[in-house]
Amino acid sequence: MDNLDPGVASALSVYLAADDTQTDYGRGTRAARAERKRGGSAAASEASEDAGTAALDSTLSYCWGQSLEGEKDADSPDSVGERRAIRWGARALLWQASTLRPVRQCGRVLRDDPGAPSTGAGVKRRDLANGAVAGYSGVTLCGSVWSCPRCSAVIAQRRAEEISRAVATCHRLGGRVYLMTLTVRHTRKDSLDDLFDALQEGWRSGLGGVAWSGRKERVRSRKGREWVEPAVLGDAERFGVAGRVRATEATVSLPGSGGHGWHVHFHALLFVTGSLGNGLREDLDSYLNGLLKTNSRWDRNGLGELVFGAQVFGRYRRAVEKAGFRADPEGFDLREVHDGGSEFVGSYLSKATYDVAARIGFEVASGAHTKGARTERNVTPFEVLARCADDLHARRFGIRTPRRWEIIDMEDGRLSLVDLDTGSIEAITSPGLWALWHEWERSSRGRHQIHWSLQVKGSSSRADHWNAVLAARGESEDDETVAQVELRGEPLGEIPRDAWYGRLVWRPSWLVGALEAAERGGTDALESYLSSRGVGFTPVLQEN
């Protein structure tokens, strides 16, 4: 504790009593933390009235700030069929308006093998306990967790399961899990790329480098002179942080709302072998009582959180400022995730999917949200897409692409479409909310939504703990691989290539209707539905 960041001094002030009487500083600490959060993070106050003791067991979304008030409307899009129709409609919108080639192809382009073009799209059906489900096979899937209504939902479900298992395993092993949130101050003038980069620089400094990872003693030499660099105890080892999982979230204020543009932040789960208070000196009570002339019982766990947070945030803030931004204490939060929060922490990922965005849009349209919430609340990128889907003029927008094309980012921030055959360049003017969506597509591509720290080598309590957590998570697969999931069911038949492209694929309502017919009546109902619309279909021959 002798070499702490200067910010620790202000953090310690909440532990000072008015007199030297015996005091329980646990309650004072919790009250101070709650008061600090009430004056700072609105998202945290939505999660709990007492920020110091919240267990994140609530059904409210602290992580995403999307608290849907009241009961679900009976007409809201919550059924499987309604969600599928909405999702297919959004995909079809992106087929013509997205700037990303994989997203423009997802669910539309048949998957051709090298030297063997696909003959058509298959239809499969599977009987489940609560009914049948149908799906297409043999079509391209983009695997975009950021920009695809379908793939993001599939990936979110897998990641939620992985995170839930990891949190539960950490608690079972006797460890603790803490949720840390980091962000930066921003204005409407700040680009999404710059905000992403500033956060990344802050993360590397706050939870990276020698101050975090530590260093063994080593001998250095230069120009014939040798010296010994002493060992450095990093914060990860000092506080028993075995591993971490980082999730990225972004929201944006709508044009004309008076907001501050893009808001990007990291949510990091810290898996600790014990309490963060274990990183403090063993004689904490006697040391502080002697230093401050008090006779008190000190809340080791609470003080450990404050000291750890001050160390990490101090390095993070300096790196963010070096990148040209500001990081205020109100944009930093650290709290423990208790046993009951494992499923909740995992499920928060699904709250950024297009399904939830569409439902929020429905509730706004039906008056379930107040006027102030409609105009002032930041929205997720998928809510931006949902608003484009609901707007007649926005639905008419499209980017007409030549046979071979590429979309490039110009230095002035605009987009241009390049015809790779002729070399001609055409500027793309994204109208209204499409400008926000295209900035999101271009800036988020190639970035990780969820990032896990690597497996730890060697034998130590931290290594054993984290490796056990990773084993419980299961084998890691990238987003593209996770998204390549097709329905495992009985093949009903195939929609020929010419019928798929010529009649069906640009009519999302028909795509959904065909699946509903297959679920309702199998091959006969599917064939009847398609033939009535002039769409060819080749059923699978049934064995007698």
Secondary structure as a PSIPRED ss2 file (coil, helix, strand):
# PSIPRED VFORMAT (PSIPRED V4.0)

   1 M C   1.000  0.000  0.000
   2 D C   1.000  0.000  0.000
   3 N C   1.000  0.000  0.000
   4 L C   1.000  0.000  0.000
   5 D C   1.000  0.000  0.000
   6 P C   1.000  0.000  0.000
   7 G H   0.000  1.000  0.000
   8 V H   0.000  1.000  0.000
   9 A H   0.000  1.000  0.000
  10 S H   0.000  1.000  0.000
  11 A H   0.000  1.000  0.000
  12 L H   0.000  1.000  0.000
  13 S H   0.000  1.000  0.000
  14 V H   0.000  1.000  0.000
  15 Y H   0.000  1.000  0.000
  16 L C   1.000  0.000  0.000
  17 A C   1.000  0.000  0.000
  18 A C   1.000  0.000  0.000
  19 D C   1.000  0.000  0.000
  20 D C   1.000  0.000  0.000
  21 T C   1.000  0.000  0.000
  22 Q C   1.000  0.000  0.000
  23 T C   1.000  0.000  0.000
  24 D E   0.000  0.000  1.000
  25 Y H   0.000  1.000  0.000
  26 G H   0.000  1.000  0.000
  27 R H   0.000  1.000  0.000
  28 G H   0.000  1.000  0.000
  29 T H   0.000  1.000  0.000
  30 R H   0.000  1.000  0.000
  31 A H   0.000  1.000  0.000
  32 A H   0.000  1.000  0.000
  33 R H   0.000  1.000  0.000
  34 A H   0.000  1.000  0.000
  35 E H   0.000  1.000  0.000
  36 R H   0.000  1.000  0.000
  37 K H   0.000  1.000  0.000
  38 R H   0.000  1.000  0.000
  39 G C   1.000  0.000  0.000
  40 G C   1.000  0.000  0.000
  41 S C   1.000  0.000  0.000
  42 A H   0.000  1.000  0.000
  43 A H   0.000  1.000  0.000
  44 A H   0.000  1.000  0.000
  45 S H   0.000  1.000  0.000
  46 E H   0.000  1.000  0.000
  47 A H   0.000  1.000  0.000
  48 S C   1.000  0.000  0.000
  49 E C   1.000  0.000  0.000
  50 D C   1.000  0.000  0.000
  51 A C   1.000  0.000  0.000
  52 G C   1.000  0.000  0.000
  53 T C   1.000  0.000  0.000
  54 A C   1.000  0.000  0.000
  55 A C   1.000  0.000  0.000
  56 L C   1.000  0.000  0.000
  57 D C   1.000  0.000  0.000
  58 S C   1.000  0.000  0.000
  59 T C   1.000  0.000  0.000
  60 L C   1.000  0.000  0.000
  61 S C   1.000  0.000  0.000
  62 Y C   1.000  0.000  0.000
  63 C C   1.000  0.000  0.000
  64 W C   1.000  0.000  0.000
  65 G C   1.000  0.000  0.000
  66 Q C   1.000  0.000  0.000
  67 S C   1.000  0.000  0.000
  68 L C   1.000  0.000  0.000
  69 E C   1.000  0.000  0.000
  70 G C   1.000  0.000  0.000
  71 E C   1.000  0.000  0.000
  72 K C   1.000  0.000  0.000
  73 D C   1.000  0.000  0.000
  74 A C   1.000  0.000  0.000
  75 D C   1.000  0.000  0.000
  76 S C   1.000  0.000  0.000
  77 P C   1.000  0.000  0.000
  78 D C   1.000  0.000  0.000
  79 S C   1.000  0.000  0.000
  80 V H   0.000  1.000  0.000
  81 G H   0.000  1.000  0.000
  82 E H   0.000  1.000  0.000
  83 R H   0.000  1.000  0.000
  84 R H   0.000  1.000  0.000
  85 A H   0.000  1.000  0.000
  86 I H   0.000  1.000  0.000
  87 R H   0.000  1.000  0.000
  88 W H   0.000  1.000  0.000
  89 G H   0.000  1.000  0.000
  90 A H   0.000  1.000  0.000
  91 R H   0.000  1.000  0.000
  92 A H   0.000  1.000  0.000
  93 L H   0.000  1.000  0.000
  94 L H   0.000  1.000  0.000
  95 W H   0.000  1.000  0.000
  96 Q H   0.000  1.000  0.000
  97 A H   0.000  1.000  0.000
  98 S C   1.000  0.000  0.000
  99 T C   1.000  0.000  0.000
 100 L C   1.000  0.000  0.000
 101 R H   0.000  1.000  0.000
 102 P H   0.000  1.000  0.000
 103 V H   0.000  1.000  0.000
 104 R H   0.000  1.000  0.000
 105 Q H   0.000  1.000  0.000
 106 C C   1.000  0.000  0.000
 107 G C   1.000  0.000  0.000
 108 R C   1.000  0.000  0.000
 109 V C   1.000  0.000  0.000
 110 L E   0.000  0.000  1.000
 111 R C   1.000  0.000  0.000
 112 D C   1.000  0.000  0.000
 113 D E   0.000  0.000  1.000
 114 P C   1.000  0.000  0.000
 115 G C   1.000  0.000  0.000
 116 A E   0.000  0.000  1.000
 117 P C   1.000  0.000  0.000
 118 S C   1.000  0.000  0.000
 119 T C   1.000  0.000  0.000
 120 G E   0.000  0.000  1.000
 121 A E   0.000  0.000  1.000
 122 G E   0.000  0.000  1.000
 123 V E   0.000  0.000  1.000
 124 K E   0.000  0.000  1.000
 125 R E   0.000  0.000  1.000
 126 R E   0.000  0.000  1.000
 127 D E   0.000  0.000  1.000
 128 L E   0.000  0.000  1.000
 129 A C   1.000  0.000  0.000
 130 N C   1.000  0.000  0.000
 131 G E   0.000  0.000  1.000
 132 A E   0.000  0.000  1.000
 133 V E   0.000  0.000  1.000
 134 A E   0.000  0.000  1.000
 135 G E   0.000  0.000  1.000
 136 Y E   0.000  0.000  1.000
 137 S E   0.000  0.000  1.000
 138 G C   1.000  0.000  0.000
 139 V E   0.000  0.000  1.000
 140 T C   1.000  0.000  0.000
 141 L C   1.000  0.000  0.000
 142 C C   1.000  0.000  0.000
 143 G C   1.000  0.000  0.000
 144 S C   1.000  0.000  0.000
 145 V C   1.000  0.000  0.000
 146 W C   1.000  0.000  0.000
 147 S C   1.000  0.000  0.000
 148 C C   1.000  0.000  0.000
 149 P H   0.000  1.000  0.000
 150 R H   0.000  1.000  0.000
 151 C H   0.000  1.000  0.000
 152 S H   0.000  1.000  0.000
 153 A H   0.000  1.000  0.000
 154 V H   0.000  1.000  0.000
 155 I H   0.000  1.000  0.000
 156 A H   0.000  1.000  0.000
 157 Q H   0.000  1.000  0.000
 158 R H   0.000  1.000  0.000
 159 R H   0.000  1.000  0.000
 160 A H   0.000  1.000  0.000
 161 E H   0.000  1.000  0.000
 162 E H   0.000  1.000  0.000
 163 I H   0.000  1.000  0.000
 164 S H   0.000  1.000  0.000
 165 R H   0.000  1.000  0.000
 166 A H   0.000  1.000  0.000
 167 V H   0.000  1.000  0.000
 168 A H   0.000  1.000  0.000
 169 T H   0.000  1.000  0.000
 170 C H   0.000  1.000  0.000
 171 H H   0.000  1.000  0.000
 172 R H   0.000  1.000  0.000
 173 L C   1.000  0.000  0.000
 174 G C   1.000  0.000  0.000
 175 G C   1.000  0.000  0.000
 176 R E   0.000  0.000  1.000
 177 V E   0.000  0.000  1.000
 178 Y E   0.000  0.000  1.000
 179 L E   0.000  0.000  1.000
 180 M E   0.000  0.000  1.000
 181 T E   0.000  0.000  1.000
 182 L E   0.000  0.000  1.000
 183 T E   0.000  0.000  1.000
 184 V C   1.000  0.000  0.000
 185 R C   1.000  0.000  0.000
 186 H C   1.000  0.000  0.000
 187 T C   1.000  0.000  0.000
 188 R C   1.000  0.000  0.000
 189 K C   1.000  0.000  0.000
 190 D C   1.000  0.000  0.000
 191 S C   1.000  0.000  0.000
 192 L H   0.000  1.000  0.000
 193 D H   0.000  1.000  0.000
 194 D H   0.000  1.000  0.000
 195 L H   0.000  1.000  0.000
 196 F H   0.000  1.000  0.000
 197 D H   0.000  1.000  0.000
 198 A H   0.000  1.000  0.000
 199 L H   0.000  1.000  0.000
 200 Q H   0.000  1.000  0.000
 201 E H   0.000  1.000  0.000
 202 G H   0.000  1.000  0.000
 203 W H   0.000  1.000  0.000
 204 R H   0.000  1.000  0.000
 205 S H   0.000  1.000  0.000
 206 G H   0.000  1.000  0.000
 207 L C   1.000  0.000  0.000
 208 G C   1.000  0.000  0.000
 209 G H   0.000  1.000  0.000
 210 V H   0.000  1.000  0.000
 211 A H   0.000  1.000  0.000
 212 W H   0.000  1.000  0.000
 213 S H   0.000  1.000  0.000
 214 G C   1.000  0.000  0.000
 215 R E   0.000  0.000  1.000
 216 K C   1.000  0.000  0.000
 217 E C   1.000  0.000  0.000
 218 R E   0.000  0.000  1.000
 219 V E   0.000  0.000  1.000
 220 R E   0.000  0.000  1.000
 221 S E   0.000  0.000  1.000
 222 R E   0.000  0.000  1.000
 223 K C   1.000  0.000  0.000
 224 G C   1.000  0.000  0.000
 225 R E   0.000  0.000  1.000
 226 E E   0.000  0.000  1.000
 227 W E   0.000  0.000  1.000
 228 V E   0.000  0.000  1.000
 229 E E   0.000  0.000  1.000
 230 P C   1.000  0.000  0.000
 231 A C   1.000  0.000  0.000
 232 V E   0.000  0.000  1.000
 233 L C   1.000  0.000  0.000
 234 G C   1.000  0.000  0.000
 235 D H   0.000  1.000  0.000
 236 A H   0.000  1.000  0.000
 237 E H   0.000  1.000  0.000
 238 R H   0.000  1.000  0.000
 239 F C   1.000  0.000  0.000
 240 G C   1.000  0.000  0.000
 241 V E   0.000  0.000  1.000
 242 A E   0.000  0.000  1.000
 243 G E   0.000  0.000  1.000
 244 R E   0.000  0.000  1.000
 245 V E   0.000  0.000  1.000
 246 R E   0.000  0.000  1.000
 247 A E   0.000  0.000  1.000
 248 T E   0.000  0.000  1.000
 249 E E   0.000  0.000  1.000
 250 A E   0.000  0.000  1.000
 251 T E   0.000  0.000  1.000
 252 V E   0.000  0.000  1.000
 253 S C   1.000  0.000  0.000
 254 L C   1.000  0.000  0.000
 255 P C   1.000  0.000  0.000
 256 G C   1.000  0.000  0.000
 257 S C   1.000  0.000  0.000
 258 G C   1.000  0.000  0.000
 259 G C   1.000  0.000  0.000
 260 H C   1.000  0.000  0.000
 261 G C   1.000  0.000  0.000
 262 W E   0.000  0.000  1.000
 263 H E   0.000  0.000  1.000
 264 V E   0.000  0.000  1.000
 265 H E   0.000  0.000  1.000
 266 F E   0.000  0.000  1.000
 267 H E   0.000  0.000  1.000
 268 A E   0.000  0.000  1.000
 269 L E   0.000  0.000  1.000
 270 L E   0.000  0.000  1.000
 271 F E   0.000  0.000  1.000
 272 V E   0.000  0.000  1.000
 273 T C   1.000  0.000  0.000
 274 G C   1.000  0.000  0.000
 275 S C   1.000  0.000  0.000
 276 L H   0.000  1.000  0.000
 277 G H   0.000  1.000  0.000
 278 N H   0.000  1.000  0.000
 279 G H   0.000  1.000  0.000
 280 L C   1.000  0.000  0.000
 281 R C   1.000  0.000  0.000
 282 E C   1.000  0.000  0.000
 283 D C   1.000  0.000  0.000
 284 L H   0.000  1.000  0.000
 285 D H   0.000  1.000  0.000
 286 S H   0.000  1.000  0.000
 287 Y H   0.000  1.000  0.000
 288 L H   0.000  1.000  0.000
 289 N H   0.000  1.000  0.000
 290 G H   0.000  1.000  0.000
 291 L H   0.000  1.000  0.000
 292 L H   0.000  1.000  0.000
 293 K C   1.000  0.000  0.000
 294 T C   1.000  0.000  0.000
 295 N C   1.000  0.000  0.000
 296 S C   1.000  0.000  0.000
 297 R E   0.000  0.000  1.000
 298 W C   1.000  0.000  0.000
 299 D C   1.000  0.000  0.000
 300 R H   0.000  1.000  0.000
 301 N H   0.000  1.000  0.000
 302 G H   0.000  1.000  0.000
 303 L H   0.000  1.000  0.000
 304 G H   0.000  1.000  0.000
 305 E H   0.000  1.000  0.000
 306 L H   0.000  1.000  0.000
 307 V H   0.000  1.000  0.000
 308 F H   0.000  1.000  0.000
 309 G H   0.000  1.000  0.000
 310 A H   0.000  1.000  0.000
 311 Q H   0.000  1.000  0.000
 312 V H   0.000  1.000  0.000
 313 F H   0.000  1.000  0.000
 314 G H   0.000  1.000  0.000
 315 R H   0.000  1.000  0.000
 316 Y H   0.000  1.000  0.000
 317 R H   0.000  1.000  0.000
 318 R H   0.000  1.000  0.000
 319 A H   0.000  1.000  0.000
 320 V H   0.000  1.000  0.000
 321 E H   0.000  1.000  0.000
 322 K H   0.000  1.000  0.000
 323 A C   1.000  0.000  0.000
 324 G C   1.000  0.000  0.000
 325 F C   1.000  0.000  0.000
 326 R C   1.000  0.000  0.000
 327 A C   1.000  0.000  0.000
 328 D C   1.000  0.000  0.000
 329 P H   0.000  1.000  0.000
 330 E H   0.000  1.000  0.000
 331 G H   0.000  1.000  0.000
 332 F E   0.000  0.000  1.000
 333 D E   0.000  0.000  1.000
 334 L E   0.000  0.000  1.000
 335 R E   0.000  0.000  1.000
 336 E E   0.000  0.000  1.000
 337 V E   0.000  0.000  1.000
 338 H C   1.000  0.000  0.000
 339 D H   0.000  1.000  0.000
 340 G H   0.000  1.000  0.000
 341 G H   0.000  1.000  0.000
 342 S H   0.000  1.000  0.000
 343 E H   0.000  1.000  0.000
 344 F H   0.000  1.000  0.000
 345 V H   0.000  1.000  0.000
 346 G H   0.000  1.000  0.000
 347 S H   0.000  1.000  0.000
 348 Y H   0.000  1.000  0.000
 349 L H   0.000  1.000  0.000
 350 S H   0.000  1.000  0.000
 351 K H   0.000  1.000  0.000
 352 A H   0.000  1.000  0.000
 353 T C   1.000  0.000  0.000
 354 Y H   0.000  1.000  0.000
 355 D H   0.000  1.000  0.000
 356 V H   0.000  1.000  0.000
 357 A H   0.000  1.000  0.000
 358 A H   0.000  1.000  0.000
 359 R H   0.000  1.000  0.000
 360 I H   0.000  1.000  0.000
 361 G H   0.000  1.000  0.000
 362 F H   0.000  1.000  0.000
 363 E H   0.000  1.000  0.000
 364 V H   0.000  1.000  0.000
 365 A H   0.000  1.000  0.000
 366 S C   1.000  0.000  0.000
 367 G C   1.000  0.000  0.000
 368 A C   1.000  0.000  0.000
 369 H C   1.000  0.000  0.000
 370 T C   1.000  0.000  0.000
 371 K H   0.000  1.000  0.000
 372 G H   0.000  1.000  0.000
 373 A H   0.000  1.000  0.000
 374 R H   0.000  1.000  0.000
 375 T H   0.000  1.000  0.000
 376 E H   0.000  1.000  0.000
 377 R C   1.000  0.000  0.000
 378 N C   1.000  0.000  0.000
 379 V E   0.000  0.000  1.000
 380 T C   1.000  0.000  0.000
 381 P H   0.000  1.000  0.000
 382 F H   0.000  1.000  0.000
 383 E H   0.000  1.000  0.000
 384 V H   0.000  1.000  0.000
 385 L H   0.000  1.000  0.000
 386 A H   0.000  1.000  0.000
 387 R H   0.000  1.000  0.000
 388 C H   0.000  1.000  0.000
 389 A H   0.000  1.000  0.000
 390 D H   0.000  1.000  0.000
 391 D C   1.000  0.000  0.000
 392 L H   0.000  1.000  0.000
 393 H H   0.000  1.000  0.000
 394 A H   0.000  1.000  0.000
 395 R H   0.000  1.000  0.000
 396 R C   1.000  0.000  0.000
 397 F C   1.000  0.000  0.000
 398 G C   1.000  0.000  0.000
 399 I C   1.000  0.000  0.000
 400 R C   1.000  0.000  0.000
 401 T C   1.000  0.000  0.000
 402 P C   1.000  0.000  0.000
 403 R C   1.000  0.000  0.000
 404 R C   1.000  0.000  0.000
 405 W E   0.000  0.000  1.000
 406 E E   0.000  0.000  1.000
 407 I E   0.000  0.000  1.000
 408 I E   0.000  0.000  1.000
 409 D E   0.000  0.000  1.000
 410 M C   1.000  0.000  0.000
 411 E C   1.000  0.000  0.000
 412 D C   1.000  0.000  0.000
 413 G C   1.000  0.000  0.000
 414 R C   1.000  0.000  0.000
 415 L E   0.000  0.000  1.000
 416 S E   0.000  0.000  1.000
 417 L E   0.000  0.000  1.000
 418 V E   0.000  0.000  1.000
 419 D E   0.000  0.000  1.000
 420 L C   1.000  0.000  0.000
 421 D C   1.000  0.000  0.000
 422 T C   1.000  0.000  0.000
 423 G C   1.000  0.000  0.000
 424 S C   1.000  0.000  0.000
 425 I E   0.000  0.000  1.000
 426 E E   0.000  0.000  1.000
 427 A E   0.000  0.000  1.000
 428 I E   0.000  0.000  1.000
 429 T C   1.000  0.000  0.000
 430 S C   1.000  0.000  0.000
 431 P C   1.000  0.000  0.000
 432 G C   1.000  0.000  0.000
 433 L H   0.000  1.000  0.000
 434 W H   0.000  1.000  0.000
 435 A H   0.000  1.000  0.000
 436 L H   0.000  1.000  0.000
 437 W H   0.000  1.000  0.000
 438 H H   0.000  1.000  0.000
 439 E H   0.000  1.000  0.000
 440 W H   0.000  1.000  0.000
 441 E H   0.000  1.000  0.000
 442 R H   0.000  1.000  0.000
 443 S H   0.000  1.000  0.000
 444 S H   0.000  1.000  0.000
 445 R C   1.000  0.000  0.000
 446 G C   1.000  0.000  0.000
 447 R C   1.000  0.000  0.000
 448 H C   1.000  0.000  0.000
 449 Q C   1.000  0.000  0.000
 450 I E   0.000  0.000  1.000
 451 H E   0.000  0.000  1.000
 452 W E   0.000  0.000  1.000
 453 S C   1.000  0.000  0.000
 454 L C   1.000  0.000  0.000
 455 Q C   1.000  0.000  0.000
 456 V C   1.000  0.000  0.000
 457 K C   1.000  0.000  0.000
 458 G C   1.000  0.000  0.000
 459 S C   1.000  0.000  0.000
 460 S C   1.000  0.000  0.000
 461 S H   0.000  1.000  0.000
 462 R H   0.000  1.000  0.000
 463 A H   0.000  1.000  0.000
 464 D H   0.000  1.000  0.000
 465 H H   0.000  1.000  0.000
 466 W H   0.000  1.000  0.000
 467 N H   0.000  1.000  0.000
 468 A H   0.000  1.000  0.000
 469 V H   0.000  1.000  0.000
 470 L H   0.000  1.000  0.000
 471 A H   0.000  1.000  0.000
 472 A H   0.000  1.000  0.000
 473 R H   0.000  1.000  0.000
 474 G C   1.000  0.000  0.000
 475 E C   1.000  0.000  0.000
 476 S C   1.000  0.000  0.000
 477 E C   1.000  0.000  0.000
 478 D C   1.000  0.000  0.000
 479 D H   0.000  1.000  0.000
 480 E H   0.000  1.000  0.000
 481 T H   0.000  1.000  0.000
 482 V H   0.000  1.000  0.000
 483 A H   0.000  1.000  0.000
 484 Q C   1.000  0.000  0.000
 485 V C   1.000  0.000  0.000
 486 E C   1.000  0.000  0.000
 487 L C   1.000  0.000  0.000
 488 R C   1.000  0.000  0.000
 489 G C   1.000  0.000  0.000
 490 E E   0.000  0.000  1.000
 491 P E   0.000  0.000  1.000
 492 L E   0.000  0.000  1.000
 493 G E   0.000  0.000  1.000
 494 E E   0.000  0.000  1.000
 495 I E   0.000  0.000  1.000
 496 P E   0.000  0.000  1.000
 497 R H   0.000  1.000  0.000
 498 D H   0.000  1.000  0.000
 499 A H   0.000  1.000  0.000
 500 W H   0.000  1.000  0.000
 501 Y H   0.000  1.000  0.000
 502 G H   0.000  1.000  0.000
 503 R H   0.000  1.000  0.000
 504 L H   0.000  1.000  0.000
 505 V C   1.000  0.000  0.000
 506 W C   1.000  0.000  0.000
 507 R C   1.000  0.000  0.000
 508 P H   0.000  1.000  0.000
 509 S H   0.000  1.000  0.000
 510 W H   0.000  1.000  0.000
 511 L H   0.000  1.000  0.000
 512 V H   0.000  1.000  0.000
 513 G H   0.000  1.000  0.000
 514 A H   0.000  1.000  0.000
 515 L H   0.000  1.000  0.000
 516 E H   0.000  1.000  0.000
 517 A H   0.000  1.000  0.000
 518 A H   0.000  1.000  0.000
 519 E H   0.000  1.000  0.000
 520 R H   0.000  1.000  0.000
 521 G H   0.000  1.000  0.000
 522 G H   0.000  1.000  0.000
 523 T H   0.000  1.000  0.000
 524 D H   0.000  1.000  0.000
 525 A H   0.000  1.000  0.000
 526 L H   0.000  1.000  0.000
 527 E H   0.000  1.000  0.000
 528 S H   0.000  1.000  0.000
 529 Y H   0.000  1.000  0.000
 530 L H   0.000  1.000  0.000
 531 S H   0.000  1.000  0.000
 532 S C   1.000  0.000  0.000
 533 R C   1.000  0.000  0.000
 534 G C   1.000  0.000  0.000
 535 V C   1.000  0.000  0.000
 536 G C   1.000  0.000  0.000
 537 F C   1.000  0.000  0.000
 538 T E   0.000  0.000  1.000
 539 P E   0.000  0.000  1.000
 540 V C   1.000  0.000  0.000
 541 L C   1.000  0.000  0.000
 542 Q C   1.000  0.000  0.000
 543 E C   1.000  0.000  0.000
 544 N C   1.000  0.000  0.000
